[in-house]
Structure formats: C-alpha cells, structure tokens
Amino acid sequence: MKRRRCVWCGGGPLTREHVIPAWLRDVLAHAFQGDGGGYDFASRFNTADEEGPLRSYAQVKPELVVKAACETCNGGWMACLEAETMPILAPMVRGERKHLEVDAQAVLAHWVSKTVVVLGCHEASAVILDSGDLDQISRRGTAPIGFHIRLAYRADEDPSPFDIYGSTHFAAPPGAATRDEAERSDPNAFSVTLGVGRVAIAVVGGPGVANPQRWVSGGTFPLMIWPPTADGIDWPPSAPLLRSRDDLQQFHEAFWTGILNPEFPRPDALRKLVELGDGTESTRTPPGHG
C-alpha cells in the first residue's frame, strides 16, 4: 500500500524524498566515479528467517526515492539536519581527516537515524521501531535512546560508493543466551549498515534492543557514535578497516550479534545529552526558512 501521511507528523501532502540526499550523491559521484562515469550500487535485506538476494546495478548517482515526508518536515527540520551533517560527513566520505567531538557524533547519529527510517519506507518492514523512536528523531532532534550506531573505515582501493545491508532480528530478553529463549513470534529488532564512500555506518535498534541492560560504553565497540564516545573520534581510524564488500557484510553481522546478546550499563556521555534534550523540541531553522 502506498503511504498517504507523513511518517514523522502524520500530515500531508507528501513530497519526494531522496534516501541519499543530493549533496551526498554529488560527493560520491565526484569522489568515486567508476569506468564510464558510473559505479556499482548494491543492497541486501534479510528477514529474521531468511537471507534476501544481493541486488547490484550501475548508476551514475545512487537514486532511492520515497514519498514519506510532508513538505513541512522535508523543508524544515530535515533540511536543517542535512545542512548540519554535510560539513561533518562529506570529508569523512572522502577519507579526509576529521575529529568528531560528542556534538558532531550526535548530529551524525541523528542523520543516520533519519536516513534508516526513510529507508524503511522504501524497503517494507526493513526497520522495526520502538513507539517513541520517531518522536525522538523528529521532535527532540536526537537519535533514539535505544539505537546503537558505530563506524568503520572502508579501506578498499576503490570502494563501492554506496551499499546497504539490512536485517530484522529476534532480540532475546536480558539473560537469554540463545535465540530460542526469546520465545517471540515476530522480529523485534533491526540492523542497517550503510557503506558510504570511505565510511561504514552500522545501526542497531528496535523494541527488543531498547533495554538499559543493553547499553554499551564507547570503548567496548571502537568508533561508537551513539551512545557517543566521550573522548571524541579521530577519522580516519586505524581500525576497524574494511577492505571489501564481504568485509562490510561481516561488519554488519558482527555488530548486531554483539548488541543483541550481552548485557551492558548505560554510558554517561549519552545520559548527559538525553538530560539536556528531555522535554524539548528541535527549534532549529533550516537555511532560507527564517
């Protein structure tokens, strides 16, 4: 069924929204042009029960378009978020040096969260959200509290400019050691990994993950940006390094496996951001709108 109302606010009418924004498509096309001016773009989405096919095709610029957001959201807080993200992510995509303080990590995590929700509108059932996740992203201006997001460096000699891996999962309750112990009839968690030029971004979330015992410290997983790493992140890193598309898929699988099973405390760096944002709405004005 076609979506009729905005995924964020329930309003309308809907506008065309690019999962990969124009500014990022331009960065990728300029930095990673393959033979003939195009490149290989791949995606794979797995359900909790079976693996989907790898879809691969050539494009000059990656085009994934959905009708998911209204004009107010698309031209408002979403446009503002793109403007905030571009100076952070663009040099990273090209492999240039960048230091990410907590604030920059939070902006990038917010952008990634928005992107995976929009992606879920393109690929049915690819993203499973908790009841408050959309509100956290659109109204409070942060990544959801239950999301875990980390980075890796794509060290391929000629990396594929844009790859997507997605999976839905059964997240076992705290203390459970196996999937069978979850005793769930439906998947309750998701993971999405984006390969964007030199950057790999892995996201894990969903109701089955939104549990205080699953929170991890930034030091447990290298390059964790949500919860943020309090001491900051230097880019490009010495590890983890991904040297092929197979490495990217292994990174995708290794991260969600580590999140869904162990029990972890909640980190101070995130608690501080949550306390600052509690009960507030995003009041930022996008360029040209105020």
N, C-alpha and C positions, 0 to 999 in steps of 0.2 A: 504494500500500500504506500502511496505517496504521502510524505509528511505535509500537513496542512498548516501547522502552527510552529512558531519559533521554538527551537529546542531549549532556549535559555529563558525566555519570558512568557511564552505562550501566545505572543502577539502575531501580527501579520501586517501586510502580506510578506511572503518570503522572498529573499533575494538570492542570487547566485553567490556561492561562497567557494573559494578555492581551498582545498585541504592544504595544498602547498602554496603559500601566498606569492604574489607576483614578484616581490623583491627577492625572495629566496629562489624562485625559479630563474631569475636573471643572474644571481650569484652563481648558481650551479651551472647554468648554460655557459657562462663566461669562463669559469674556472675548470670545467671538466668536459669540454667538448670532445666527443669521440670522432672517429673517422666519419666523414660525411656530415659533420655538424650535429650529430645526434648521439644518444647513448642508450645503454640498456637499463630499463627500469623494471624492477621485479617486486612481486608481493606474494605472500602466502599467509592464509588464515586457517588455523586449525581449531576445531571444536574440542571440547573436553573428551570426546570419544574417538575422533579420527583426524588424520592429517589431511589438509587440503592440498590442492595442486599448486606448484610454483608457477605463477604467471609472469611471463617475461616478454617485453616488447620494446621496440625502439621508439624514442620520442626526442624531438629537439629540446623541448622543455616538458617536465612532468605535469600532466593535466589531470587533476582529480576534482571534479566539480559536484557540489551538492546544493540542494535547496533546503537549508536547515535553520537559517537565522533571518530575522526580520531586518528591515533597513535601520531601525533604531540601534539594535545591538551590533549589526555589521559595521555601520558607520560611526558607532560610538565607542564603547569600551573595547571592542575587538580591534578597531583601527588604532586606538591608543596603545593597546598591548603590542601590536605589530611594530609600531614606531619605537617602543621601548626595547623590544627584542632585537631589532635589526643590528644596532651597533655592538651588541653582545655576541650574537650568534654568527653574523656574517664573517668576521675574521677567523672564528673557530672553524667554520666550514672550510675555509681556505687553508687551514693548518697554521695560521699565524699565531704569534704569542699573545696570550691573554691571561690576566689574573681575575678570577671570579671571587669577589667577596660575597658575603651572605646575601646582601641585597640583590646582586646580579644573579646569584643562584636562584633566588626566589622568583625573579622576573622570568628567567628561563624555564623554571618548573611550571609557572603559571601558563606560559605559552604552550609548553608541551601538553599540559592537561587540556587546554582548549583544543589543541590540534587532535588529540586522540578522541575527544568527544565528537568533533566534526567528522573524523574518520569513521566513527561508529555509525554515523548517519549514512555513510557511503556503503559500508560493509555491514549488512544486517547482523545484529547480535554479536559483533566483534568486541564490543566494550560493555561491560557489566558494571553499573554504577551503584553506589550507596545512595540512600534517599537524599542526603544533603550535599552530594558532590557538585551538582550543577549550581547550587546556591553559593558554595564556596568559590567556584570559578568566576561566576558572572557578577555576583553582588558583593562579595567580600574581597575579590581581587587576589586570591591566592590559589595555589594548588590544593586539592582536597587533603585533609589531615590524614586520610587512610592511604594516600598514594606513596609509593617509594619510587624514586627516579635516580638513575645513575648514568654516567657517561663512560665511553671508551673511545680510544683513538684508532681510526681506520688508517693503517699504515700501508695499505696496498700501493703498489707502484702506480696503478691507475684505478682508483676506487670507483665503484658504481655510484653515480651522484645521488640516487635516491632509491632505497629499498625499504620495504615494510614487512615485518613479521608480526603476526598477531595470534593469540591463543586464548581460549577460555579454559577455566580450571575448576576443580573441586578443591577448595581450601579446607583442610582438616581443622577442627576446633583445637584450641590450645591443649597441649598434652598428647594429642594424637600423633602417632608415629607413621601411619600409613594412610593411603587414600581410602581404603576400606573402612577405616574408623570414622571417616567423615559422615557416612550414612546420609548422603544427600542425593536427592533425585535430580537436581538441576545444578549446573555450574554456578558458582557464587563468587568467582574472581576472574580477572583477565590480566593479560600481559601484552604489551605492544612494544616493539623495538623498531626505531627508525634509524636507517643509515642515511645520513645527510652529509654528502661530501666526506670530509675527514672526521665527522662526528657520528658516533653511535649513541643513541639515547634509548634507554630501556625503562619502561614504566610498568609497575605492578599495582593493581588496585581492585576495588570491588568490596561488597559487604563482607565476604569471608576474610578479607585482609585487614579491615578496619577494626583492629583489636589492639589495645595498648600493649599486650604482650608480644606483638609482632614488630614493634618499633625497633629500629636499629640505630646504632651510632654511626656517624660519618666515617669513623676509622675502620669499621667492620667491613664495609664494602668500599674499595677505592673509588674516588670520583663520585661520591653520593652528593647530589644537589638537592634532594628532598627526601628525608629531612636534610637540611643544609649542613655542609661541613664548616664548622665554626672557624677554622683557621684559614679558610679560603682554598681555592684550587688553582694550580698553575697549569696552563694549557700551552702547548701540547704536553701530555704526561709521558712518563717513561713506561707506564703500564696502567691498565691493560691495553695491549696492542692487538689489533685485528688485521690480519694480512690477506683475508679472502672473504668471499661471501659465505663460505662454510663457517669461518670463524665468527661471522656476525650472527649466524643462526645459533651457534653454540653459546655465544654470549647471551643471546635472548633466552635460551633454555636454562642456562646455569643461574641466571639472576632470579627468575621466578621460582625455581626449585628451592633456592636458598631462603627466599622470603616466606613461602607458604608453610614450611615445616618448623623452623626454630622459633623459640620464644625470646623476645628481646625487650629491654627497657626503652622508654621514650627519651629522646635526646633533649638537652637543654636548649640547643640552638633553635629548634623548631618551636619549643614551648614559648620562647620569647616572642617569636613572630606571631604566633597564634594569639597571645595575650594582647599584643598591640592591635591586632585586627579584629578582635572579638566585638561583635555588635556594630561594626561599621560597614559601610558600603563604599565601593570604589567611586571616588569623586573626580577622577582624572578626566581631563577634557582632551579629546583627540585633536591632532593638528587640523586647523581650518574649521573647527567647530566651536569656537568660543574665544 
